[in-house]
């Protein structure tokens, strides 16, 4: 596979397999194009980016049906939500997903991307989800989630995989996820307002467990169990337009392997439902059995119309490494800053910035540099260009929180 073709395919699918907004049926109509890319300034790193079209369509064919669809060139992720299918406040979701490259593995050890030990993975998945709201009508909803899914994954050598390296056997994966989420965050870039406190469990059960690698030096566990929690809050000062965001995420695991470990690194806020960002690091550079990650950013306008903004971010984590992927020290910190542009209608958001990984290892030394760009196009905001609404601030606070 040519380098250009591989770049396009991987860039297009990384976010899609675990796209945000899957923890309840989204009642808001959305049409979004999301793009994100991080480029390290030293070393050869795994490709770090995403690009996809996201559509959420309430009242799809019938008033109680909602279609969620995420489309990339070689991957499709979808769910049909049935409101009230199991009771007045209990919804059902039927999901299908599949395509190329989403199950690929990039081996990063000691700050080095090991192409000879990395390989391609493809797969398809079917899921059944139950969503229950405990406090309907409240400003901040409390939702329970129960999801079961079945995924088939197949693996193959990449063009740079060492011929002596044996890829894992093809396998069938059964996943069970359950959690409680109070509040939530919309699947948007730089949301103005959000809060969440949530706790989660995920069990992964595999029928293709076994050894692989160089002379079977690593293993796919028959089952892995993950437990994590997250708290976040973001708010925009109504008059000044300053926005701040803080979050804390912590997780532990039982029988974790390379396919189930927590992987931290890069700044890609929509790469998964629970992104584990470390500015300046490679994408998924750190593999951990247990971790605590805390961070925040602050954005302030540079002009009176609040179109141009200056942003700063800092994130720090303490980790217990997955065996075989250890490195000196358990703390990792990243900092960064950049410029954010927001169009008056909200149709376009685009950010460009620089990040420094304080504790990232490069050529035996600490410190790593990267640059990145994030972009969102929101087609549902284009109507504001033609029919501008009156500028009454914060009248949408209740609607936003109610939609989380």
N, C-alpha and C positions, 0 to 999 in steps of 0.2 A: 504494500500500500504506500503510495507517495506521501510525503510529509504534508503537502497541501491538503490532500483528501482527508488524511487523518485529523488534521487541525480543524477542518470544517465540520466533520462528523462529531468529534468530541465536544467542540464548542457548542454545538446545537443541542446536545442531549443531557448534559450533566445535571441541569436543574429539573428536567422534566420528570424523572422517575420518582422524585420525592417532592413534588411541587407544593408550595405553601397552600393554606386554606383547605386542608383535607380533614380538619378536626370537627367540622360540622358543615351542614349544607349552607352555602353562601347565598343570602337572599338578595344580593345587590347585583344588578346587571353590570358586567364588566367586559371591556375589550382592551387588552393591553398587549404591547410588545415590550419585552424585557431583554436587556443586553447587559452583560458584565464581563470584564476582562482584567486580569492582573498580569503584569509582565515583570518578572524579576530582572534585576540589572546585573546580576552575576550568577554564574553557574547555569547548568542546564536543568530545567525544571519540568514537571508534568504540565501539560496545558491546563490553564486555569481560567475558565470562563463558562458562560451560558448564553443562549439566545433562543427565545421561544415566543410563540403567540398564545395568549391565554384568553379564553372566552368563558364567561359564566352567564347562562341564559335562564333566568326564572321564567315560569309559565311556558315551558317548552312543550308544545303540543297540547298540554293540559295545565290547568291552574296549579296542580299539586306536583308538577314535575320540574326539576331544575337540571340542566345539562352543564357540566363542567368539562372543558376541553382544553388541553394543552398540546400544541403541535410544534414539532421540530422536523427538520428534513428527513430524519431517519428514525423518529420515535413519536409515539402517540400515547397520551395518558388521558383517560376519560372516566367520568363517573356520572351516572344518572341517579339523581336524588328524588326520593318519593316522600314528600312532606306528609306527616300524619299516617304513614303506612302501618305503624304498630301502635297507634294511640294518638291522642290529641297533641302530645308534646314529644313524640318519639318518631324519628324519621329513619328511613332506610336508604342506603346507598349501594348501587351495583357498579363495580368498577372493572374496566379493562385497560390494560397497558401493554406495550410491547414495542420492540424494535432493536436497533443495533447499538452496540458499544456501551450501553448504560451499565453493564456489569463488569466492565474492564477494571483491571487493578494496576495501579502505579506504585511500585515499591520505592519508598523513600527511607533511607537509613543513615543516621548521623549527618543529616543535611545534604545527602547526595542522592540524586535520582538515579536508580539502578535500572536502566533500560533492559539489561539482560535478564532481569527477574520480574519484569512487567509483562502483562499479557492482555489479550482482548477477551471481552465477555459480552454476550448477547442474551436476550431473554424476553419472556412474556409473562403476564400476570393477570389473574382474575381475583377480585376481592368482594367481600360482603361486609358492609359497615352498618352499625346501629348508632344513632345519635339521639341522646335524650337531654332535654332541657329541664332542670329542676326548678327554675324560678321564672317561668314565662312572664313577659311584660316588665321585668325589672330592667333598670338602667344598665347594669353589668350582669350579663347572663352567666349561669353556671351550667356547663355542659359535661356530660359523660360520653365517652367514646368507647366502642367495642368493635374491633375490626379483625376479621380473619381473611387471609389471602394465601393463594397458592401460586408459586412462581417457578418456572422452569428456566434454568441458566445453563448456557453452553459456553465453553472456553476454547481458545485457540491461540497459538503462538502469534505474536506480532512479528514484524520484519526484523526487529532488533532483539527478540527473545533468544537467549542462548539455546542452541540445539540440545544441550545436555540438561536443560531445565524442563521438567515435566509439569504441564499445566494441570489444574485440578480436573477431576472427572466431571462430566455433565451431571447435573443433579436437580432434584425437585425439592423446593424449599416451602415449608409451611410456616407462616408468620402469624402471630397473635399479638395485637396491640390493644391496650386499654389505658384509659387515663381520665383525669378530671381537669377541666380547664375553666378558670374563672376569668372572664374577660377574653382578651385575645388581640390579635393584630391583623389588620387587613393585608392582603398580598400586594402591597404597594411599596415603591421606593420612597424612603424618607416620609413616612406617615406623620401627619401633624399631631395626632392624638391616639394613644393606645395604652392599655395596661393589661397585664396578664400575670396570674399565678397558676401554675399547673404542675401536676405530677403524673408520671408515665411509667408503664412497664411494657416491654416487648420481648416475646419469646420467639426464637428462630430455631426451627427443627428441620434437619436435612437428611435425606435418604442417600446422599452421595458423599458422606463424610469419609475421610481417609487422608493419606499422606500425598504430598506432591513436592515439587521443587528440585533441588540438586540432591540426588540420592535420597529422596523422601525426607529432607531435613526440616520440613514444616508440615502443618496439619490443618485440615478442615474439621472443626469440632462437630459432633452429631447434633448438639444443641447448645445454644448460647442464650443468656438472659441479661437484659439491660434494664436498669432502673435509673430514671433521671427526673430532675425538677427544674423549672425555670420561672424566674420572676423578672418582669420588665415594666418600664414606664417611660413614655415619651409625651412631651407636652410642648406646646408653642405659646409663648406669651402673646396675648391678643394684640396689644398696642405696639410693643417693640418688635415683634416678629422673631424673637430669639427662640430657638428650639433646642431642647436637651433630651438626651436618651440615655438611660441606664439599664443594665441588665445583669443578672447573675444566673448562671446555669451550672448545675453540678450533676455528675453521674457516676454510677458504679456498674460493675458487670460480674457475671459468673460464667466461666468457660469461654471467654472472649477469644476470637482468633482474628486474622487479618481481614476477614469479611464482616465482622461484627464490632470491632473495636471502635471507640470514639476517635475521630480523626480531625485534628485542629489545624487551621492554617488559612492564610489569605483573607481578603475582604470581599466577599461575594454574598450580599445580604439575602438574595433569593435563590441561593444554590440548593437549599433544602428547607424543610419546615422548621428545623432547629439548626441554623448555621452556627458553626463554632469558629468564629473569626479570630485570627491573629495577624495584625498588620505586619507586612514585610516578610512573612514566611511564605514558603511554597504552599500550594493548595494541598490540604490534607497531609502536611509534612509530619505532624506529631501523631503517633498512634498510642492511645492510652486505654488502660483497663479502668482507671478512675481519674476524675479530674474535677476541679472547680475553676470556672472561668468567669471573670467579672470585667465589665468594660462600660464605656460610655462615649458619647460624642456631644459636641456643642456646636451649633450653627447660628451665626448672626448675620443679618443683612448688611450689605455694603452700600445700598442705595435706597432712596426713599420709597421706591415702588417694590422693594424686596424681591427683585428679580435675581440679582447677583448676591451670593452669600459665601461667607468664609466658614469652613468647617474644620474641626479638630477632633481626633479620636485617640483613645488610649485603651488598651486591653491587656490584662495579665491573667495568667493561669498557673496553677500548680497541678502536676500530673504524676501518676504512677504509670510507667510505660508498659506496653504489651511486651512480654518476654521475647527477646530476639531483636527488639527495636529500641533498646535503651540507649541513652546518651548521658554525658555528665550533667548533673544538675536537674532539679525538678521544676524550676520556675521558668516561665517564658513570658516575655512582655513585648508588645509592639505598640508603636505610636505612629501617627500620621496626620496629614492635613491636606486640604484641597479647596477647590472652588466648585460651587453648586449654582447652576442656573435653573430657574423655574419660570416658565412662560406665564403671562398674566392669566390665561384661561386654565392652567394646570395641565394642558395637553402634553407638554414636554418637560421632563426633568432630565438634566444631564450633569454629571459630576466627574471631575478629573482630579487626581490627587497623587501624593507621594506617601510612601510608608517605609518605616524602618523597623526591622525585627531585631530588637536589642539583644536577645539571647540566641538567635538563630546561628547555627554553625555553618561556616563557609570556609573550605580549605583549612580547617583546623583552627580558625579564628571565630570570634563572636561578632555578629553584626551582619545584617543583610538589607539591601535596598530594593524597592520595587515601585512601579508606577501602575496606575489603573484608571479605568473609565467605567462608569455606570450610566445607563440610559433607560428611560421609560417613556413610552408613547401611550397615552390614554385616549382612545378614540371616543369614549363616552363624554369626554370634556370638550369635544369640538363644537358642540351646540352652543357653548358659552361664547364662542367667537361671533356667532350670528345673533343669539338672543341673550345678551349679558344680563345676569341677575343683579339685583340691587346689592350693594356692598355692605350688608348687615353681617357683622362678624360673629362667628361662633354659633349661629343658629343651627348648624348641623351637628353640634356636639352630641346631642342625644341620639340622633340617627346613626352617627358613626359608632358610638359605643354599643348601640342596640344591634348593629350588624355584625359585631365581632364574633 
